[in-house]
Every structure is written in C-alpha cells, then in structure tokens.
Amino acid sequence: MTSGSLQGRTVVIVGAGPGFGHTLALRAAAQGASVVVAARTASRVEAIADAVRRDDDVRRAGGTAIAAPVDATDPDSVRALRETVEGHADAVHGLVYSAFAVPSMKPLVRTDHAQISAGIDLSVLGALRATQEFTPLLEAGAAADDATHVAGATHATHATGGAASRPGAASRPATSSVVMMASAVIHHSRERYAGYKIAKTALVALGHSLATELGPRGIRVNTVAPGYIYGDTLKAYFESLAAKYGGTVEDVYAHTAEKMDLRRLPDEAEIVDPVLFLLSDAASAVTGQTLTVDCGEFHT
C-alpha cells in the first residue's frame, strides 16, 4: 500500500452528513477504502452510500460503501453499529467521529444546563462510546497492517540476498487511526459560542487522553478543528444574512474572509484532505494532535 492510500482499508464515519461526511466518504472510497457511512437519519446515509458506490473513481479504485443508522447518544445503537461492521469486516483501520447538532447560541448566563449537557453527550461522550466500541476492531486493523508490513519487509530482504533493508516505511509499526472533528471555536471566546466551545474543548481533551491510552495498542487519535466550511449550509446562512442586513452573498463572504490570512474560506474538500492524511500511513507518527484548518483565522 502506498503512503497516503487507503486501499483495502475499512473506514467508519460516525455522524456522516450530506456535506463534509459525503465528501469524506467519496474521497476515502476513491482511494480504495471500504467506507461505513453512519448517522441518525437512515435515508440520508443510504443516499450517501449509494452515491459513493455509483461513483466512477470509486469503482476504478475498488472502493465501496455501506450505510448503517446510528444514534451516537445511545450505547445500544453504537453497539449495534459495531456489530453491523463486524458482519462486513474483521478489522477497522479508521474511525472518524463527526456527529453534530446545532448548538445553543446564547450567552452562558442564559443557556439552559440541559442544552450544554446534550452538547457534551453528543460531541464528547458520543465520541468516547464509538471509540470504546471500535477499539478491538481498530487494534485488529493495526495488527493486520503490521503483519502485511512485516511480510513486505521479509520479501524485500530475501530479494536483496538477505541484506539489511534501509530504515523506512516497511520497518514502521502499523497503526489504525481515530479522527475526531472539533472546531476552531476552541480558539476563541466569542459571546453565544460558549456552550459549543465547552463541548469541543472537552473533545480535544478526550483525544489527548485516548491517544496516550491507545497508542501502545497501535491506535493513533487526533482531532481536526475546522473554521468556516464553505459549502451549501454556509452559503444558505450567508444568503439569510444578506437578506436580513442588505447586500449580497459575495459581500457577506468578503466581510467574513477579511479575518483570514488567505482572505478566503476553506471548502469541504480542504477539510477532508487533512482527515484523509491523518487516516493514512503518511501520518503514522502523528497522534495526540489538533490540526486547525481555517485559512489562517487563528494561529495555534
């Protein structure tokens, strides 16, 4: 398997939506992965999986996709998802947790505690539930890849007449990867975002602790913190702002992009690419990290 490729790997996406989740599933399968698309709305994930299976690039790469409903706040539902995956694969090589719900947009002094608890349950405890359930399969994925690496290194040694091989990718222990989707909200304290920041900051802390605990088992854990993602959802929001305050969508975009070093907003593919990197062998030494992807709004 070439560095950066997901050929022959199984990747589970928990919380796959029609924007980021769809793009990630498509791009991973186009690298040859078998992708499990999971979210609360069964019809939505079925549509995503069907679109992935019909994609020409996915077919050429030998990738595929299946759909499975899951409620990340329900332990029984997460367990059922793991059982579904076990019916299709003996190991999992990548787990992406991107479950999302629109947060309360109120100052903390006017935010109901139940809303904060619900955000933590979905963002943090949901990620923990998923990781706990899939840890044995992720460990199996690392072990399976390690066996492949050892076999490849042995073949190379025989081919060179027993000479010691140059240290490199073939000698590295294989790993599986967990990627949790945080948010650039962790870098600011703007009013009305506090409840969301609490949940996403806790998610980053969870990733740090899981990286330490699971590293000896060959499982890497990282978080990605996107800022604005310029897709259909954000475009619709910009349209509503333009209608409310006057001006055009382009005006709203330009005003927002002024805060970015690159004077633009990242699109969905630019958020997906770092996730694919963290899932791949190219990131084999990267764990316990948070990667902010925001065209330079925050310097971390």
HELIX and SHEET records of a PDB file:
HELIX    1   1 PHE A   20  ALA A   30  1                                  11    
HELIX    2   2 ALA A   42  ARG A   54  1                                  13    
HELIX    3   3 ASP A   56  ALA A   61  1                                   6    
HELIX    4   4 PRO A   75  GLU A   86  1                                  12    
HELIX    5   5 LEU A  108  ARG A  110  5                                   3    
HELIX    6   6 HIS A  113  ILE A  120  1                                   8    
HELIX    7   7 ASP A  121  LEU A  125  3                                   5    
HELIX    8   8 GLY A  126  ALA A  159  1                                  34    
HELIX    9   9 ALA A  169  SER A  171  5                                   3    
HELIX   10  10 ALA A  184  HIS A  187  5                                   4    
HELIX   11  11 ALA A  194  LEU A  214  1                                  21    
HELIX   12  12 GLY A  215  ARG A  217  5                                   3    
HELIX   13  13 ASP A  232  TYR A  245  1                                  14    
HELIX   14  14 VAL A  249  ALA A  257  1                                   9    
HELIX   15  15 GLU A  268  LEU A  279  1                                  12    
HELIX   16  16 ASP A  281  ALA A  283  5                                   3    
SHEET    1   A 7 THR A  64  PRO A  69  0                                        
SHEET    2   A 7 SER A  34  ALA A  39  1                                        
SHEET    3   A 7 THR A  10  VAL A  14  1                                        
SHEET    4   A 7 GLY A  94  TYR A  97  1                                        
SHEET    5   A 7 SER A 176  MET A 181  1                                        
SHEET    6   A 7 ILE A 219  PRO A 226  1                                        
SHEET    7   A 7 THR A 290  VAL A 293  1                                        
END                                                                             
